[in-house]
């Protein structure tokens, strides 16, 4: 695909907000947002699919205002799409490449003004990777932030290997569903337990959980078994530290009170992490989990955020197709 064959408009359609608040109150559809010219180290992506994350909703509420971009803000961290223009210093990608990634290097520190919930977005090449051949664009969009969080947290915890056990709190969520798979197939954990509601037991077992715990009936702190690592995706640190073995580690990804031996993990976006995990994805060992209520069409982004806010999604809430 030659660069000169792609016509890039000067304006685009997308979702943006000009004040902080819940999506239902502040997010609006725009038809005249500017299409950015990529910087020397960036590529311009025609967005095909995007995914929502809890950090999007927190950002929209103004929780990162002191380090955030100016209004109007187009939300969206996860993207999958096609490169339509490259900056002068870009070496990894060319026009026509199918790519995916988490487009904000740091989730709360200066996230970009124009995210993935628009027709185009400009992204640094080091945050992106080539889309795995076996994934659709919606499947690819569902992965980056969640799989980078899963992998980074497990790496931070250390001690995950053959013979080791892990407990995942919130195993059916966007991050939890990937922690199960990455712990099993990438790190080689021998025993994986996870919490969920009873209706999601089969999903967790299909992902590789050896034991599933109904959090509505059992408290993890009361389990007779203790675990080498506890990965808490739901913000129950006080309970998590009571379920870990002496000398074990607890990973916490929800901001709040942290109790020893827990440590907080904040994801950093790296295309190299996606590249490292690509063989596991292409071999089908690590699979995307998209909530069955989606993908949501581009016209229903507000409804998608409302659904995300219920906390009942299984896997990721995906938006596709983008216009």
C-alpha positions in Angstrom: 0.0 0.0 0.0 1.7 3.2 -1.1 1.6 6.2 1.1 0.4 8.4 -1.7 -2.6 6.2 -2.3 -4.2 7.0 1.1 -6.2 10.2 1.4 -6.1 11.6 4.9 -8.8 14.1 5.8 -8.1 17.2 7.9 -11.0 16.5 10.3 -12.5 13.4 11.7 -15.4 12.0 13.7 -14.9 10.9 17.3 -16.1 11.0 20.9 -14.8 13.8 23.1 -15.5 15.6 26.3 -14.9 19.3 27.3 -15.5 18.9 31.1 -15.0 16.2 33.7 -17.8 13.9 34.6 -19.5 10.6 33.8 -19.6 9.6 30.2 -23.4 9.8 30.1 -23.2 13.4 31.1 -20.1 14.7 29.3 -19.1 12.5 26.4 -20.4 13.8 23.0 -20.0 12.8 19.4 -18.1 15.3 17.2 -17.7 15.5 13.4 -15.0 18.1 13.1 -12.1 17.0 15.4 -8.6 17.7 13.9 -6.6 14.9 12.4 -3.1 15.2 13.9 0.1 15.1 11.8 2.3 12.5 13.3 5.5 13.7 15.0 8.9 12.3 13.8 8.7 9.3 16.1 4.9 8.6 15.6 2.6 6.9 13.2 -0.9 7.9 12.3 -3.3 5.1 12.7 -6.7 4.6 11.0 -8.6 3.2 14.0 -10.5 0.0 13.3 -11.3 -1.1 16.9 -10.8 0.3 20.4 -11.4 -1.0 23.9 -12.5 0.6 27.1 -10.7 0.4 30.4 -11.6 1.5 34.0 -8.8 4.1 33.7 -10.8 5.8 30.9 -13.7 6.3 33.2 -11.5 7.5 36.1 -9.7 10.0 33.8 -13.1 11.3 32.5 -14.1 12.0 36.1 -11.0 14.3 36.4 -8.9 12.2 38.7 -5.8 13.0 36.7 -6.6 16.6 35.9 -3.2 18.0 37.2 -1.3 16.0 34.6 -4.0 15.6 32.0 -4.2 17.1 28.5 -6.3 20.2 27.8 -9.9 19.8 26.6 -11.4 18.6 24.3 -10.2 15.1 25.2 -10.9 12.0 23.1 -10.7 9.0 25.5 -9.4 5.6 24.7 -6.1 3.8 25.5 -6.4 0.6 23.5 -6.3 0.7 19.7 -6.0 -1.6 16.7 -5.8 -0.2 13.3 -3.8 0.4 10.1 -0.9 2.7 9.7 -1.7 5.4 7.2 1.3 7.8 7.7 4.7 7.5 9.4 7.0 10.1 10.9 10.5 10.7 9.5 12.2 8.8 12.3 9.9 5.7 12.3 11.7 2.5 11.4 9.5 -0.3 12.8 6.4 0.3 10.7 5.3 1.3 7.2 2.1 2.5 5.7 -0.4 -0.4 5.5 0.9 -2.3 8.6 -1.8 -3.6 10.9 -0.8 -2.6 14.5 -2.2 -2.5 18.0 -1.2 -1.1 21.3 -1.9 0.9 24.5 -1.3 4.4 23.2 -0.5 6.1 26.6 2.9 5.2 27.9 1.9 6.1 31.5 -1.8 5.8 32.3 -2.1 8.9 34.5 0.9 11.0 33.6 0.1 13.2 30.6 -2.2 10.8 28.7 -2.7 12.1 25.1 -5.4 14.5 24.2 -6.6 12.4 21.2 -7.1 8.8 22.1 -8.5 5.8 20.3 -12.2 6.6 20.2 -12.0 8.6 17.0 -11.3 7.8 13.3 -7.5 8.5 13.6 -4.9 8.7 16.4 -1.2 9.5 16.3 1.0 7.2 18.5 4.8 6.8 19.2 6.1 3.7 17.4 7.6 2.2 20.6 4.1 1.8 22.1 2.9 -0.3 19.2 3.4 -3.8 17.8 2.3 -5.6 14.7 -1.1 -7.2 15.2 -0.9 -11.0 15.6 -2.0 -12.7 12.4 -4.6 -14.9 14.1 -6.5 -12.0 15.7 -9.3 -9.8 14.3 -9.0 -6.1 15.0 -11.6 -6.2 17.8 -9.7 -9.1 19.5 -6.4 -7.2 19.1 -7.9 -4.0 20.5 -9.0 -5.9 23.6 -5.5 -6.9 24.7 -2.9 -4.2 25.1 -3.5 -2.4 28.4 -4.8 -5.5 30.1 -2.2 -7.9 28.9 0.6 -5.4 29.7 -0.8 -5.0 33.2 -1.1 -8.7 33.7 2.4 -9.5 32.5 4.0 -6.5 34.3 2.3 -7.3 37.6 3.4 -11.0 37.4 6.9 -9.9 36.5 6.9 -7.5 39.4 5.7 -10.1 41.8 8.4 -12.6 40.9 8.3 -16.1 42.1 5.8 -17.4 39.5 7.2 -20.6 38.0 6.6 -24.3 37.9 5.5 -25.6 41.3 4.1 -22.2 42.4 0.5 -21.3 43.0 -1.4 -18.1 42.3 -4.7 -16.7 43.4 -6.4 -14.1 41.1 -9.0 -11.9 42.6 -11.5 -11.0 39.8 -10.6 -13.7 37.4 -13.3 -12.9 34.8 -12.3 -9.2 34.4 -10.3 -7.7 31.6 -7.0 -8.0 33.5 -7.9 -11.1 35.6 -8.8 -13.2 32.6 -5.3 -12.5 31.1 -3.5 -13.0 34.4 -4.8 -16.5 34.5 -3.5 -17.3 31.0 -0.2 -15.5 31.3 0.6 -17.0 34.7 -0.1 -20.5 33.3 1.4 -20.4 29.8 4.1 -17.7 30.0 5.3 -18.0 33.6 4.5 -21.7 34.0 2.5 -21.6 37.3 1.4 -25.0 38.4 -1.8 -24.1 40.3 -4.1 -21.2 39.5 -7.1 -20.3 41.6 -9.4 -17.4 40.8 -12.5 -15.7 42.2 -15.7 -14.9 40.3 -19.5 -15.3 40.4 -20.8 -18.8 39.8 -22.1 -18.0 36.3 -18.5 -17.3 35.2 -16.9 -20.5 36.5 -16.8 -22.2 33.1 -15.1 -19.2 31.5 -12.4 -19.3 34.1 -11.9 -23.0 33.8 -11.6 -22.6 30.0 -8.9 -20.0 30.6 -6.8 -22.4 32.7 -8.0 -21.9 36.3 -7.6 -25.1 38.3 -9.9 -23.9 41.1 -12.7 -21.3 41.0 -14.0 -19.6 44.1 -17.5 -18.1 44.3 -16.7 -14.8 46.0 -20.4 -14.4 47.0 -20.1 -17.6 49.2 -16.5 -17.8 50.3 -14.0 -15.3 51.7 -10.5 -15.8 50.3 -9.0 -14.9 53.6 -10.7 -18.0 55.2 -9.4 -20.5 52.6 -7.3 -23.2 54.2 -4.8 -22.9 51.3 -2.4 -20.0 51.1 -0.8 -19.0 47.8 2.7 -18.0 46.6 1.3 -15.0 44.8 -2.1 -13.2 45.0 -2.9 -10.9 42.1 -5.7 -8.5 43.2 -7.6 -6.8 40.3 -10.6 -5.7 42.3 -9.1 -3.6 45.2 -9.4 -6.0 48.1 -5.8 -5.7 49.4 -6.6 -6.3 53.0 -8.2 -9.7 52.1 -5.5 -10.5 49.5 -2.6 -10.3 52.0 -4.4 -12.8 54.3 -4.5 -15.3 51.5 -0.7 -15.2 50.6 1.9 -17.6 52.0 4.6 -16.3 54.4 7.3 -14.8 52.1 4.8 -14.6 49.2 3.9 -11.6 47.2 0.7 -9.7 46.5 0.1 -7.5 43.4 -2.4 -4.7 43.7 -3.6 -2.7 40.6 -6.5 -0.8 42.2 -5.4 2.4 43.9 -6.2 2.5 47.6 -4.8 1.3 50.9 -1.8 -1.0 50.4 -0.9 -3.5 53.2 2.4 -5.4 53.4 3.5 -7.5 51.6 1.5 -6.1 48.8 3.0 -3.8 46.2 1.1 -1.5 43.7 1.7 -2.1 40.0 1.1 0.7 37.5 1.3 -0.4 33.9 3.8 1.1 31.5 2.9 0.7 27.8 5.6 -1.0 25.8 5.4 -2.4 22.3 8.2 -4.7 23.3 5.9 -6.4 25.8 3.4 -7.1 23.1 6.1 -8.5 20.8 7.4 -10.7 23.6 3.9 -12.2 24.1 3.1 -12.5 20.4 4.2 -16.2 20.1 1.9 -17.2 22.9 -1.0 -15.3 21.3 -0.4 -16.7 17.8 -0.1 -20.2 19.2 -3.5 -19.8 20.8 -2.2 -20.2 24.4 -3.2 -16.7 25.4 -6.6 -15.7 24.0 -8.5 -12.4 24.0 -11.7 -12.4 26.1 -14.3 -10.0 24.8 -17.5 -9.5 26.7 -20.4 -11.2 24.9 -22.5 -8.0 25.0 -20.1 -6.4 22.6 -18.5 -5.3 20.5 -20.5 -2.1 20.8 -20.9 -0.1 17.6 -19.2 3.4 17.5 -22.6 5.0 17.9 -23.0 3.4 21.3 -19.8 4.4 23.1 -21.7 6.1 25.9 -23.7 2.9 26.4 -20.4 0.9 26.4 -19.0 3.1 29.2 -22.2 2.7 31.2 -21.9 -1.1 30.9 -18.2 -0.9 31.9 -19.2 1.0 35.0 -21.5 -1.8 36.2 -18.4 -3.9 36.9 -20.1 -7.0 35.5 -18.3 -7.3 32.2 -16.5 -10.6 31.4 -13.2 -9.7 29.7 -13.0 -6.5 27.7 -15.6 -4.0 26.5 -14.7 -3.4 22.8 -15.9 -0.8 20.3 -16.0 -1.9 16.7 -16.3 -0.9 13.9 -15.0 2.6 14.1 -16.4 4.6 11.3 
